[in-house]
């Protein structure tokens, strides 16, 4: 299913005039047994796509909240095999919600790009966002992913030059992720939705895939503000922080559901 599942999701949203809500969580945090229940809770609360972070020892694009989350998950043994097994377990009861892995290139290359792509598709992954893979060096990876049916999700930022934007817009699959400010995840004090509006309008005009905005979105108000010009929003660090230390899987799922519902409501009343 793969890329088709993402495309079908955004087609439904477009037909109903709704915006995508895309929560990010780190696989294996707040516990190995909690990830699948949290994913189901997010889907039940209105998540359109789930971004699942692949724990990595040097997450250079992430702020302290997700860095610590990744460290905790790795200490519990949440490697790439665990991540793929988690997606497969989620797919037992949810065949519709797209799942995008977000992480770094090193684990993919160590696993072997073709082998990884095949394993990801078997598990039920729809797309992969590799933060440290520049578009100029992405042709081989994109080709291998495409052959397997896996979308390579690309990033754009406020500092991305027009020529590179054109390249990104041509290469984009699934959706284009707009980083709302230059910096690391979680710096919500730097979010300026008005400054991002013109950039998002330009990106949507250039891109043949939906454009979603992430970084700094922490609550219903910031989600609604960024969704004015974006096709959807990603919420990560604030959700990861809310989940931290929640204890058992049931408690984590409850927190995930309670956190996401106000954001869903805010996007739907626009």
Secondary structure, DSSP 8 states (H G I E B T S, - for coil): -THHHHHHHHHHHHHHT--EEEEEEETTSS-TTHHHHHHHHHHHTT-SEEEEE---TT-TT--HHHHHHHHHHHHTT--HHHHHHHHHHHHTT-SSSEEEEEE-HHHHHHH-HHHHHHHHHHHT--EEEETT--GGG-HHHHHHHHHHT-EEEEEEETT--HHHHHHHHHH--SEEEEESSSS-TT-GGG--HHHHHHHHHHHHHH-SSEEEEESS--SHHHHHHHTTTSSEEEE-HHHHHHHTT--SHHHHHHHHHHHHHHHHHHHHT-
